[in-house]
Amino acid sequence: MLMVNAMTLAHRGVPLLNNVSFSVAPGEVLTLTGASGSGKSTLFNWMIGALPDAFQACGELWLNDRRCDNSPTERRGIGILFQDPLLFDAWSVGQNLMMAIPAGGTRHARRKLAEQALTRADLAGFYHRDPATLSGGQRARVSLLRALLARPQALLMDEPFSRLDVPLRRQFRRWVYQELHDCNIPAVLVTHDREDCPPGGRCLALETWR
């Protein structure tokens, strides 16, 4: 369970968000919407422990009954997926995935995990591919696989579908939601498009506080 409790956000003393609270169950995707500048992405920065100095925040962040708003980023167990896939083009697709897998086990076992993930994403045989040769949809799938292979206890998604064309966006959304359900981790999605909200999923509108 991921929970934000009574979170308040300000920029250089000017209030942005006030008393934001929500909880997300394992396997659930909660969608956050709001106008540009309402603080959605900055809320994510606070959740992962990377809030810029110009912002001030208070509140509680809980993950699986553990309070973590004062923990360093690497100990929070929260992954994040951005608009751009941000793959390392100097590495192969497989190497991009391998770098996310937690240390432990043999290299053979780690590679097997990466190849199994690619097969699950209908990208079997892509281990040695150059990321520069991938389509936008393929890069997006590899990016999500990399985020999940890191074994996060929760995942934040900052408009991950916005750069895809409409037909591909629909297809990718369905795949992402199924993967998150199968991994049974709570996820929070930021978007400007309410069509991105999973069918039957909850949607929370963030309003700038003035």
N, CA, C and O of each residue as an XYZ file, in Angstrom:
840
protein
N       0.842     -1.197      0.000
C       0.000      0.000      0.000
C       0.878      1.247      0.000
O       1.801      1.370      0.805
N       0.582      2.159     -0.902
C       1.267      3.452     -0.964
C       0.307      4.516     -0.439
O      -0.858      4.559     -0.836
N       0.801      5.376      0.456
C      -0.091      6.372      1.037
C       0.622      7.713      1.202
O       1.738      7.779      1.717
N      -0.044      8.781      0.754
C       0.379     10.153      1.008
C      -0.621     10.751      1.983
O      -1.830     10.672      1.769
N      -0.115     11.349      3.054
C      -0.997     11.855      4.094
C      -0.704     13.328      4.377
O       0.400     13.681      4.793
N      -1.703     14.184      4.146
C      -1.649     15.608      4.504
C      -0.412     16.297      3.941
O       0.297     16.999      4.663
N      -0.156     16.096      2.656
C       1.017     16.694      2.023
C       0.705     18.114      1.566
O      -0.290     18.341      0.878
N       1.543     19.062      1.943
C       1.408     20.461      1.543
C       2.679     20.877      0.820
O       3.784     20.559      1.261
N       2.522     21.595     -0.299
C       3.661     21.966     -1.142
C       3.624     23.463     -1.433
O       2.571     24.021     -1.740
N       4.792     24.106     -1.332
C       4.905     25.531     -1.644
C       6.160     25.766     -2.472
O       7.133     25.017     -2.389
N       6.111     26.832     -3.276
C       7.270     27.234     -4.085
C       7.723     28.611     -3.643
O       7.018     29.602     -3.836
N       8.900     28.665     -3.051
C       9.451     29.909     -2.501
C       8.432     30.615     -1.599
O       8.272     31.835     -1.637
N       7.763     29.813     -0.801
C       6.802     30.347      0.158
C       5.395     30.525     -0.374
O       4.477     30.815      0.393
N       5.207     30.355     -1.689
C       3.877     30.499     -2.293
C       3.203     29.126     -2.337
O       3.731     28.219     -2.979
N       2.053     28.942     -1.676
C       1.403     27.625     -1.633
C       1.013     27.122     -3.025
O       0.530     27.884     -3.862
N       1.233     25.825     -3.253
C       0.792     25.167     -4.482
C      -0.266     24.115     -4.198
O      -1.355     24.150     -4.771
N       0.053     23.183     -3.316
C      -0.878     22.114     -2.961
C      -1.108     22.148     -1.453
O      -0.197     22.444     -0.679
N      -2.326     21.843     -1.053
C      -2.657     21.882      0.366
C      -3.390     20.618      0.785
O      -4.434     20.277      0.229
N      -2.832     19.931      1.769
C      -3.507     18.800      2.407
C      -3.893     17.708      1.406
O      -5.029     17.234      1.398
N      -2.940     17.317      0.568
C      -3.176     16.238     -0.396
C      -3.015     14.898      0.318
O      -1.993     14.635      0.952
N      -4.035     14.065      0.203
C      -3.986     12.742      0.816
C      -4.593     11.724     -0.150
O      -5.620     11.984     -0.776
N      -3.953     10.580     -0.260
C      -4.509      9.477     -1.057
C      -3.773      8.196     -0.692
O      -2.681      8.222     -0.124
N      -4.398      7.079     -1.031
C      -3.767      5.775     -0.840
C      -3.986      4.951     -2.102
O      -4.985      5.122     -2.801
N      -3.052      4.063     -2.386
C      -3.112      3.232     -3.583
C      -2.823      1.795     -3.180
O      -1.792      1.511     -2.569
N      -3.718      0.901     -3.516
C      -3.569     -0.507     -3.152
C      -2.623     -1.221     -4.117
O      -2.421     -0.748     -5.236
N      -2.043     -2.344     -3.709
C      -1.203     -3.129     -4.612
C      -1.963     -3.508     -5.887
O      -3.092     -3.994     -5.824
N      -1.333     -3.278     -7.040
C      -1.953     -3.588     -8.318
C      -2.889     -2.524     -8.848
O      -3.401     -2.642     -9.962
N      -3.122     -1.469     -8.049
C      -4.018     -0.391     -8.466
C      -3.222      0.739     -9.115
O      -2.066      0.973     -8.763
N      -3.847      1.439    -10.066
C      -3.282      2.642    -10.664
C      -4.189      3.816    -10.324
O      -5.346      3.845    -10.744
N      -3.679      4.781     -9.571
C      -4.405      6.006     -9.256
C      -3.942      7.087    -10.226
O      -2.740      7.296    -10.391
N      -4.878      7.770    -10.866
C      -4.544      8.812    -11.824
C      -4.672     10.185    -11.179
O      -5.686     10.492    -10.553
N      -3.636     11.014    -11.333
C      -3.657     12.403    -10.872
C      -3.739     13.318    -12.081
O      -2.940     13.191    -13.009
N      -4.686     14.231    -12.081
C      -4.807     15.207    -13.151
C      -4.716     16.613    -12.556
O      -4.786     16.794    -11.340
N      -4.561     17.593    -13.427
C      -4.485     18.973    -12.969
C      -3.836     19.839    -14.024
O      -3.145     19.339    -14.911
N      -4.054     21.120    -13.929
C      -3.495     22.046    -14.904
C      -1.970     22.086    -14.797
O      -1.399     21.728    -13.767
N      -1.322     22.525    -15.873
C       0.123     22.707    -15.845
C       0.481     23.686    -14.732
O      -0.161     24.724    -14.571
N       1.506     23.343    -13.975
C       1.925     24.195    -12.870
C       1.208     23.936    -11.563
O       1.441     24.635    -10.577
N       0.332     22.932    -11.543
C      -0.411     22.654    -10.305
C       0.403     21.864     -9.302
O      -0.028     21.695     -8.161
N       1.576     21.371     -9.698
C       2.446     20.686     -8.750
C       2.483     19.178     -8.871
O       3.005     18.503     -7.984
N       1.934     18.627     -9.962
C       1.872     17.168    -10.100
C       3.267     16.548    -10.147
O       3.569     15.638     -9.376
N       4.103     17.032    -11.038
C       5.453     16.466    -11.165
C       6.291     16.757     -9.921
O       7.128     15.943     -9.530
N       6.068     17.910     -9.304
C       6.810     18.256     -8.090
C       6.398     17.347     -6.937
O       7.222     17.003     -6.091
N       5.143     16.964     -6.902
C       4.685     15.979     -5.915
C       5.475     14.685     -6.088
O       5.902     14.078     -5.106
N       5.669     14.266     -7.336
C       6.477     13.075     -7.597
C       7.911     13.264     -7.107
O       8.495     12.354     -6.518
N       8.475     14.448     -7.352
C       9.835     14.721     -6.884
C       9.934     14.542     -5.366
O      10.903     13.983     -4.852
N       8.914     15.027     -4.668
C       8.892     14.860     -3.212
C       8.791     13.385     -2.841
O       9.438     12.938     -1.893
N       7.988     12.631     -3.576
C       7.781     11.223     -3.249
C       9.037     10.383     -3.449
O       9.246      9.400     -2.739
N       9.873     10.763     -4.411
C      11.099      9.991     -4.629
C      12.289     10.576     -3.875
O      13.381     10.009     -3.915
N      12.093     11.702     -3.189
C      13.179     12.289     -2.422
C      14.092     13.174     -3.227
O      15.283     13.271     -2.929
N      13.551     13.834     -4.258
C      14.368     14.688     -5.122
C      13.713     16.052     -5.311
O      13.683     16.583     -6.421
N      13.194     16.611     -4.233
C      12.514     17.897     -4.315
C      13.541     19.025     -4.475
O      14.460     19.130     -3.662
N      13.404     19.875     -5.512
C      14.341     20.992     -5.683
C      14.307     21.941     -4.483
O      13.303     22.041     -3.779
N      15.422     22.630     -4.271
C      15.554     23.498     -3.098
C      14.530     24.627     -3.058
O      14.202     25.133     -1.984
N      14.023     25.027     -4.233
C      13.077     26.144     -4.274
C      11.697     25.764     -3.726
O      10.850     26.635     -3.523
N      11.470     24.478     -3.486
C      10.172     24.010     -3.001
C      10.271     23.575     -1.541
O      11.308     23.094     -1.085
N       9.169     23.754     -0.828
C       9.070     23.297      0.550
C       7.846     22.382      0.658
O       6.783     22.672      0.110
N       8.020     21.293      1.365
C       6.912     20.343      1.500
C       6.882     19.773      2.901
O       7.910     19.664      3.570
N       5.688     19.412      3.333
C       5.534     18.668      4.578
C       4.403     17.665      4.365
O       3.566     17.829      3.476
N       4.397     16.647      5.180
C       3.415     15.588      5.025
C       4.072     14.245      5.260
O       5.265     14.171      5.554
N       3.298     13.193      5.129
C       3.810     11.847      5.371
C       3.687     11.000      4.112
O       2.700     11.076      3.380
N       4.704     10.202      3.885
C       4.706      9.239      2.782
C       4.938      7.856      3.376
O       5.946      7.614      4.040
N       3.987      6.948      3.128
C       4.069      5.593      3.664
C       4.053      4.584      2.522
O       3.326      4.746      1.542
N       4.855      3.553      2.663
C       4.864      2.479      1.670
C       4.988      1.157      2.409
O       5.984      0.886      3.080
N       3.953      0.344      2.268
C       3.920     -0.968      2.932
C       4.194     -0.840      4.435
O       5.050     -1.530      4.988
N       3.445      0.059      5.078
C       3.496      0.276      6.525
C       4.834      0.834      7.013
O       5.159      0.737      8.196
N       5.607      1.419      6.095
C       6.891      2.012      6.457
C       6.892      3.478      6.039
O       6.692      3.801      4.868
N       7.120      4.366      7.013
C       7.187      5.778      6.667
C       8.531      6.065      5.998
O       9.581      5.685      6.516
N       8.497      6.741      4.839
C       9.740      6.911      4.087
C       9.959      8.322      3.560
O      10.847      8.517      2.730
N       9.185      9.323      4.007
C       9.384     10.673      3.470
C      10.700     11.290      3.925
O      11.144     12.279      3.341
N      11.338     10.731      4.957
C      12.641     11.231      5.387
C      13.785     10.296      4.996
O      14.935     10.527      5.372
N      13.473      9.250      4.246
C      14.500      8.302      3.818
C      15.180      8.787      2.550
O      14.557      9.499      1.763
N      16.451      8.420      2.322
C      17.102      8.768      1.065
C      16.425      8.061     -0.109
O      15.776      7.030      0.067
N      16.581      8.618     -1.288
C      15.906      8.108     -2.486
C      16.095      6.610     -2.667
O      15.134      5.885     -2.927
N      17.332      6.148     -2.529
C      17.635      4.746     -2.831
C      17.012      3.774     -1.843
O      16.978      2.572     -2.105
N      16.512      4.273     -0.702
C      15.907      3.383      0.287
C      14.381      3.442      0.281
O      13.729      2.763      1.075
N      13.824      4.233     -0.589
C      12.359      4.368     -0.577
C      11.655      3.236     -1.310
O      10.508      2.916     -0.996
N      12.319      2.630     -2.272
C      11.698      1.542     -3.026
C      10.656      2.020     -4.012
O       9.738      1.274     -4.356
N      10.785      3.265     -4.477
C       9.809      3.840     -5.410
C      10.487      4.112     -6.750
O      11.476      4.842     -6.816
N       9.952      3.524     -7.810
C      10.464      3.762     -9.153
C       9.677      4.865     -9.844
O       8.573      5.214     -9.425
N      10.258      5.407    -10.903
C       9.566      6.467    -11.644
C       9.797      6.280    -13.132
O      10.886      5.903    -13.564
N       8.757      6.548    -13.908
C       8.780      6.450    -15.364
C       8.393      7.804    -15.928
O       7.332      8.338    -15.608
N       9.275      8.369    -16.786
C       9.070      9.712    -17.309
C       8.439      9.682    -18.701
O       8.200      8.616    -19.269
N       8.172     10.894    -19.246
C       7.645     11.020    -20.609
C       8.584     10.376    -21.615
O       8.149      9.608    -22.473
N       9.873     10.688    -21.513
C      10.868     10.152    -22.433
C      11.456      8.872    -21.857
O      11.708      8.793    -20.655
N      11.680      7.859    -22.713
C      12.189      6.573    -22.225
C      13.551      6.662    -21.537
O      13.835      5.865    -20.643
N      14.407      7.621    -21.937
C      15.706      7.826    -21.290
C      16.546      6.563    -21.264
O      17.122      6.211    -20.234
N      16.615      5.874    -22.412
C      17.479      4.703    -22.524
C      18.910      5.152    -22.816
O      19.135      6.216    -23.392
N      19.866      4.329    -22.414
C      21.270      4.609    -22.707
C      21.584      4.070    -24.097
O      21.703      2.859    -24.282
N      21.717      4.958    -25.065
C      21.899      4.532    -26.450
C      23.260      3.904    -26.707
O      23.442      3.240    -27.727
N      24.215      4.095    -25.813
C      25.533      3.471    -25.976
C      25.494      1.994    -25.575
O      26.446      1.258    -25.834
N      24.409      1.563    -24.950
C      24.249      0.183    -24.511
C      23.162     -0.495    -25.338
O      22.293      0.164    -25.909
N      23.228     -1.810    -25.388
C      22.176     -2.561    -26.067
C      20.905     -2.537    -25.221
O      20.921     -2.128    -24.060
N      19.807     -2.983    -25.825
C      18.547     -3.090    -25.079
C      18.735     -3.966    -23.849
O      18.296     -3.617    -22.753
N      19.393     -5.107    -24.038
C      19.613     -6.016    -22.916
C      20.450     -5.400    -21.815
O      20.163     -5.597    -20.634
N      21.486     -4.652    -22.186
C      22.322     -4.003    -21.184
C      21.539     -2.947    -20.410
O      21.747     -2.773    -19.209
N      20.638     -2.241    -21.096
C      19.775     -1.277    -20.411
C      18.926     -1.965    -19.355
O      18.701     -1.414    -18.277
N      18.453     -3.171    -19.661
C      17.636     -3.903    -18.699
C      18.480     -4.486    -17.566
O      18.080     -4.461    -16.402
N      19.645     -5.008    -17.923
C      20.502     -5.647    -16.920
C      20.926     -4.669    -15.833
O      21.055     -5.045    -14.667
N      21.145     -3.400    -16.220
C      21.615     -2.437    -15.226
C      20.569     -2.150    -14.145
O      20.901     -1.652    -13.069
N      19.304     -2.467    -14.439
C      18.234     -2.204    -13.470
C      18.021     -3.351    -12.491
O      17.479     -3.149    -11.405
N      18.444     -4.548    -12.869
C      18.191     -5.726    -12.032
C      19.062     -5.660    -10.778
O      20.277     -5.498    -10.891
N      18.477     -5.779     -9.592
C      19.270     -5.715     -8.356
C      20.399     -6.728     -8.345
O      20.283     -7.814     -8.914
N      21.487     -6.363     -7.695
C      22.659     -7.232     -7.615
C      22.307     -8.542     -6.923
O      21.438     -8.603     -6.054
N      23.011     -9.578     -7.337
C      22.773    -10.889     -6.745
C      22.500    -11.909     -7.836
O      21.916    -11.578     -8.869
N      22.917    -13.137     -7.614
C      22.719    -14.165     -8.618
C      23.789    -14.095     -9.696
O      24.602    -13.171     -9.723
N      23.777    -15.070    -10.571
C      24.766    -15.132    -11.638
C      24.372    -14.220    -12.795
O      23.215    -13.822    -12.928
N      25.363    -13.898    -13.629
C      25.076    -13.094    -14.811
C      24.099    -13.832    -15.729
O      23.235    -13.214    -16.352
N      24.242    -15.141    -15.807
C      23.333    -15.937    -16.648
C      21.891    -15.796    -16.155
O      20.970    -15.629    -16.954
N      21.705    -15.865    -14.836
C      20.356    -15.745    -14.280
C      19.790    -14.354    -14.521
O      18.601    -14.207    -14.804
N      20.633    -13.331    -14.410
C      20.186    -11.966    -14.630
C      19.806    -11.760    -16.096
O      18.809    -11.108    -16.406
N      20.611    -12.321    -16.981
C      20.282    -12.187    -18.404
C      18.972    -12.909    -18.723
O      18.169    -12.429    -19.523
N      18.768    -14.049    -18.098
C      17.519    -14.784    -18.323
C      16.314    -13.943    -17.907
O      15.291    -13.945    -18.591
N      16.430    -13.228    -16.795
C      15.343    -12.350    -16.356
C      15.064    -11.270    -17.400
O      13.909    -10.971    -17.702
N      16.137    -10.686    -17.947
C      15.969     -9.642    -18.960
C      15.316    -10.195    -20.212
O      14.432     -9.557    -20.783
N      15.743    -11.377    -20.648
C      15.173    -11.958    -21.864
C      13.732    -12.383    -21.658
O      12.916    -12.269    -22.573
N      13.407    -12.871    -20.469
C      12.014    -13.229    -20.175
C      11.128    -11.985    -20.203
O       9.997    -12.032    -20.686
N      11.646    -10.875    -19.682
C      10.876     -9.626    -19.697
C      10.635     -9.169    -21.131
O       9.533     -8.733    -21.464
N      11.645     -9.264    -21.976
C      11.487     -8.870    -23.379
C      10.454     -9.744    -24.080
O       9.653     -9.247    -24.872
N      10.469    -11.013    -23.800
C       9.478    -11.915    -24.404
C       8.072    -11.535    -23.963
O       7.136    -11.540    -24.762
N       7.936    -11.209    -22.689
C       6.630    -10.810    -22.154
C       6.104     -9.548    -22.834
O       4.894     -9.356    -22.957
N       7.026     -8.691    -23.274
C       6.644     -7.440    -23.936
C       6.602     -7.580    -25.451
O       6.565     -6.580    -26.169
N       6.608     -8.837    -25.945
C       6.593     -9.103    -27.393
C       7.831     -8.509    -28.065
O       7.756     -7.996    -29.181
N       8.972     -8.585    -27.372
C      10.233     -8.082    -27.905
C      11.304     -9.168    -27.832
O      12.481     -8.873    -27.626
N      10.894    -10.414    -28.001
C      11.852    -11.522    -27.978
C      12.899    -11.310    -29.070
O      12.567    -10.918    -30.189
N      14.157    -11.571    -28.743
C      15.235    -11.404    -29.704
C      15.805    -10.005    -29.766
O      16.677     -9.729    -30.590
N      15.324     -9.106    -28.897
C      15.783     -7.705    -28.921
C      16.948     -7.450    -27.970
O      17.370     -6.303    -27.822
N      17.474     -8.475    -27.330
C      18.491     -8.259    -26.299
C      19.687     -7.472    -26.837
O      20.202     -6.587    -26.153
N      20.130     -7.787    -28.048
C      21.327     -7.138    -28.600
C      21.001     -5.923    -29.474
O      21.900     -5.327    -30.068
N      19.741     -5.561    -29.552
C      19.367     -4.440    -30.421
C      19.908     -3.116    -29.891
O      20.029     -2.909    -28.683
N      20.230     -2.229    -30.830
C      20.633     -0.865    -30.518
C      19.369     -0.067    -30.211
O      18.463     -0.042    -31.045
N      19.265      0.587    -29.052
C      18.052      1.356    -28.738
C      17.703      2.399    -29.793
O      16.535      2.754    -29.950
N      18.701      2.891    -30.514
C      18.437      3.905    -31.532
C      17.619      3.355    -32.693
O      17.040      4.122    -33.461
N      17.567      2.027    -32.827
C      16.810      1.417    -33.923
C      15.367      1.095    -33.540
O      14.599      0.609    -34.370
N      14.995      1.363    -32.291
C      13.648      1.016    -31.828
C      12.635      2.090    -32.203
O      12.965      3.270    -32.316
N      11.405      1.652    -32.390
C      10.303      2.601    -32.580
C       9.963      3.241    -31.240
O      10.443      2.806    -30.194
N       9.129      4.280    -31.280
C       8.722      4.933    -30.047
C       8.025      3.988    -29.091
O       8.266      4.029    -27.884
N       7.164      3.138    -29.623
C       6.451      2.187    -28.772
C       7.369      1.142    -28.173
O       7.198      0.741    -27.022
N       8.346      0.701    -28.957
C       9.299     -0.276    -28.439
C      10.167      0.316    -27.339
O      10.432     -0.336    -26.329
N      10.611      1.560    -27.540
C      11.410      2.223    -26.505
C      10.595      2.388    -25.221
O      11.119      2.234    -24.118
N       9.310      2.704    -25.379
C       8.451      2.873    -24.206
C       8.306      1.559    -23.442
O       8.321      1.546    -22.211
N       8.167      0.458    -24.175
C       8.051     -0.840    -23.513
C       9.340     -1.209    -22.782
O       9.298     -1.696    -21.653
N      10.476     -0.977    -23.422
C      11.753     -1.280    -22.776
C      11.921     -0.434    -21.514
O      12.424     -0.918    -20.500
N      11.501      0.820    -21.580
C      11.617      1.707    -20.425
C      10.787      1.189    -19.254
O      11.247      1.204    -18.112
N       9.571      0.733    -19.531
C       8.746      0.189    -18.452
C       9.350     -1.096    -17.903
O       9.370     -1.302    -16.690
N       9.839     -1.959    -18.782
C      10.461     -3.194    -18.316
C      11.636     -2.889    -17.396
O      11.814     -3.534    -16.363
N      12.427     -1.907    -17.780
C      13.581     -1.539    -16.948
C      13.119     -1.071    -15.566
O      13.716     -1.421    -14.548
N      12.052     -0.280    -15.547
C      11.531      0.197    -14.263
C      11.032     -0.956    -13.396
O      11.236     -0.952    -12.182
N      10.383     -1.936    -14.007
C       9.832     -3.054    -13.241
C      10.909     -4.043    -12.812
O      10.812     -4.641    -11.740
N      11.944     -4.218    -13.650
C      13.017     -5.144    -13.294
C      13.812     -4.653    -12.091
O      14.489     -5.441    -11.429
N      13.737     -3.369    -11.806
C      14.393     -2.833    -10.609
C      13.650     -3.239     -9.329
O      14.105     -2.957     -8.221
N      12.503     -3.902     -9.498
C      11.690     -4.405     -8.383
C      11.256     -3.302     -7.417
O      11.475     -3.408     -6.211
N      10.651     -2.262     -7.943
C      10.162     -1.220     -7.039
C       8.972     -1.733     -6.237
O       8.255     -2.636     -6.668
N       8.779     -1.146     -5.071
C       7.598     -1.482     -4.274
C       6.415     -0.616     -4.662
O       5.278     -0.901     -4.285
N       6.681      0.445     -5.417
C       5.640      1.306     -5.976
C       6.233      1.982     -7.212
O       7.451      2.109     -7.330
N       5.367      2.415     -8.130
C       5.839      3.045     -9.356
C       5.064      4.326     -9.619
O       3.837      4.357     -9.520
N       5.800      5.389     -9.957
C       5.213      6.658    -10.355
C       5.416      6.816    -11.853
O       6.490      6.510    -12.370
N       4.377      7.300    -12.564
C       4.455      7.448    -14.021
C       4.061      8.872    -14.403
O       2.914      9.280    -14.223
N       5.022      9.616    -14.930
C       4.804     11.020    -15.266
C       4.545     11.161    -16.761
O       5.480     11.313    -17.547
N       3.270     11.110    -17.152
C       2.834     11.221    -18.544
C       3.605     10.291    -19.478
O       4.153     10.757    -20.477
N       3.665      9.005    -19.189
C       4.468      8.083    -20.001
C       3.886      7.799    -21.386
O       4.570      7.237    -22.241
N       2.615      8.188    -21.616
C       1.983      7.892    -22.906
C       1.939      9.098    -23.839
O       1.528      8.967    -24.992
N       2.350     10.261    -23.366
C       2.070     11.509    -24.083
C       2.762     11.620    -25.433
O       2.282     12.352    -26.298
N       3.867     10.922    -25.643
C       4.600     11.049    -26.908
C       4.230      9.982    -27.926
O       4.851      9.892    -28.985
N       3.223      9.175    -27.615
C       2.797      8.110    -28.522
C       1.567      8.551    -29.305
O       0.743      9.316    -28.806
N       1.449      8.056    -30.552
C       0.257      8.389    -31.326
C      -0.943      7.635    -30.748
O      -0.779      6.691    -29.975
N      -2.140      8.057    -31.126
C      -3.357      7.584    -30.450
C      -3.526      6.067    -30.480
O      -3.748      5.478    -29.423
N      -3.432      5.391    -31.657
C      -3.626      3.935    -31.644
C      -2.598      3.213    -30.773
O      -2.946      2.305    -30.019
N      -1.337      3.619    -30.880
C      -0.290      2.987    -30.082
C      -0.477      3.297    -28.604
O      -0.198      2.458    -27.748
N      -0.944      4.490    -28.309
C      -1.173      4.902    -26.920
C      -2.193      3.986    -26.260
O      -1.996      3.547    -25.127
N      -3.284      3.697    -26.964
C      -4.310      2.810    -26.397
C      -3.728      1.423    -26.104
O      -3.950      0.854    -25.035
N      -2.977      0.893    -27.077
C      -2.409     -0.439    -26.937
C      -1.394     -0.485    -25.797
O      -1.393     -1.426    -25.004
N      -0.538      0.522    -25.713
C       0.502      0.548    -24.684
C      -0.110      0.705    -23.296
O       0.340      0.077    -22.338
N      -1.138      1.546    -23.191
C      -1.808      1.716    -21.897
C      -2.314      0.383    -21.367
O      -2.090      0.038    -20.207
N      -2.995     -0.360    -22.227
C      -3.547     -1.647    -21.786
C      -2.445     -2.568    -21.288
O      -2.594     -3.234    -20.263
N      -1.341     -2.599    -22.019
C      -0.225     -3.466    -21.648
C       0.378     -3.029    -20.311
O       0.662     -3.865    -19.454
N       0.570     -1.729    -20.137
C       1.143     -1.207    -18.887
C       0.264     -1.572    -17.699
O       0.764     -2.050    -16.681
N      -1.033     -1.354    -17.820
C      -1.929     -1.626    -16.696
C      -1.945     -3.112    -16.348
O      -2.032     -3.472    -15.174
N      -1.862     -3.975    -17.359
C      -1.828     -5.411    -17.093
C      -0.538     -5.797    -16.388
O      -0.555     -6.601    -15.455
N       0.594     -5.224    -16.832
C       1.877     -5.513    -16.184
C       1.858     -5.093    -14.713
O       2.319     -5.836    -13.847
N       1.331     -3.915    -14.438
C       1.278     -3.433    -13.067
C       0.375     -4.314    -12.205
O       0.673     -4.588    -11.042
N      -0.726     -4.747    -12.798
C      -1.642     -5.645    -12.077
C      -0.941     -6.961    -11.766
O      -1.042     -7.480    -10.654
N      -0.223     -7.502    -12.766
C       0.453     -8.786    -12.575
C       1.574     -8.678    -11.542
O       1.811     -9.615    -10.779
N       2.269     -7.527    -11.516
C       3.355     -7.321    -10.548
C       2.818     -6.984     -9.162
O       3.555     -7.050     -8.178
N       1.533     -6.622     -9.078
C       0.859     -6.348     -7.806
C       1.533     -5.234     -7.012
O       1.709     -5.342     -5.799
N       1.913     -4.144     -7.721
C       2.491     -2.997     -7.022
C       1.584     -1.783     -7.228
O       0.959     -1.659     -8.281
N       1.502     -0.892     -6.249
C       0.704      0.325     -6.403
C       1.398      1.283     -7.352
O       2.625      1.380     -7.356
N       0.613      1.994     -8.160
C       1.179      2.937     -9.123
C       0.347      4.213     -9.137
O      -0.866      4.189     -8.931
N       1.034      5.331     -9.386
C       0.370      6.625     -9.517
C       0.737      7.189    -10.879
O       1.913      7.251    -11.240
N      -0.274      7.599    -11.632
C      -0.093      8.124    -12.984
C      -0.462      9.594    -13.018
O      -1.545      9.981    -12.578
N       0.446     10.418    -13.546
C       0.147     11.829    -13.802
C      -0.134     11.997    -15.286
O       0.635     11.519    -16.120
N      -1.233     12.672    -15.625
C      -1.583     12.865    -17.028
C      -2.477     14.094    -17.180
O      -3.136     14.530    -16.236
N      -2.477     14.639    -18.402
C      -3.429     15.695    -18.749
C      -4.637     15.117    -19.490
O      -5.618     15.821    -19.731
N      -4.561     13.842    -19.846
C      -5.591     13.210    -20.666
C      -6.365     12.191    -19.826
O      -5.814     11.164    -19.431
N      -7.617     12.471    -19.560
C      -8.415     11.557    -18.738
C      -8.628     10.203    -19.400
O      -9.006      9.242    -18.730
N      -8.388     10.112    -20.716
C      -8.469      8.817    -21.391
C      -7.406      7.852    -20.882
O      -7.532      6.638    -21.041
N      -6.348      8.402    -20.263
C      -5.282      7.557    -19.746
C      -5.687      6.835    -18.475
O      -5.041      5.859    -18.095
N      -6.726      7.282    -17.818
C      -7.176      6.662    -16.573
C      -7.647      5.228    -16.856
O      -8.457      5.028    -17.761
N      -7.170      4.239    -16.120
C      -7.598      2.854    -16.355
C      -9.110      2.711    -16.220
O      -9.716      3.391    -15.392
N      -9.726      1.850    -17.009
C     -11.174      1.635    -16.894
C     -11.556      1.271    -15.460
O     -11.026      0.323    -14.880
N     -12.482      2.041    -14.905
C     -12.922      1.790    -13.540
C     -11.958      2.275    -12.476
O     -12.200      2.090    -11.283
N     -10.846      2.907    -12.907
C      -9.851      3.369    -11.948
C     -10.227      4.691    -11.313
O     -11.068      5.422    -11.835
N      -9.603      4.997    -10.185
C      -9.859      6.250     -9.496
C      -9.025      7.375    -10.099
O      -7.902      7.166    -10.558
N      -9.599      8.559    -10.085
C      -8.934      9.753    -10.642
C      -9.052     10.878     -9.623
O     -10.142     11.176     -9.136
N      -7.899     11.510     -9.298
C      -7.864     12.598     -8.335
C      -7.378     13.857     -9.029
O      -6.281     13.868     -9.588
N      -8.177     14.923     -9.005
C      -7.802     16.191     -9.623
C      -7.083     17.045     -8.602
O      -7.614     17.330     -7.529
N      -5.864     17.454     -8.945
C      -5.109     18.357     -8.077
C      -5.344     19.777     -8.525
O      -5.172     20.097     -9.701
N      -5.730     20.624     -7.614
C      -6.002     22.026     -7.937
C      -4.964     22.917     -7.249
O      -4.640     22.738     -6.075
N      -4.455     23.883     -8.022
C      -3.503     24.821     -7.448
C      -4.177     25.631     -6.351
O      -5.271     26.162     -6.540
N      -3.522     25.720     -5.215
C      -4.087     26.418     -4.056
C      -3.620     27.860     -4.052
O      -2.419     28.126     -4.016
N      -4.542     28.776     -4.087
C      -4.199     30.211     -4.048
C      -4.997     30.896     -2.945
O      -4.859     32.102     -2.741
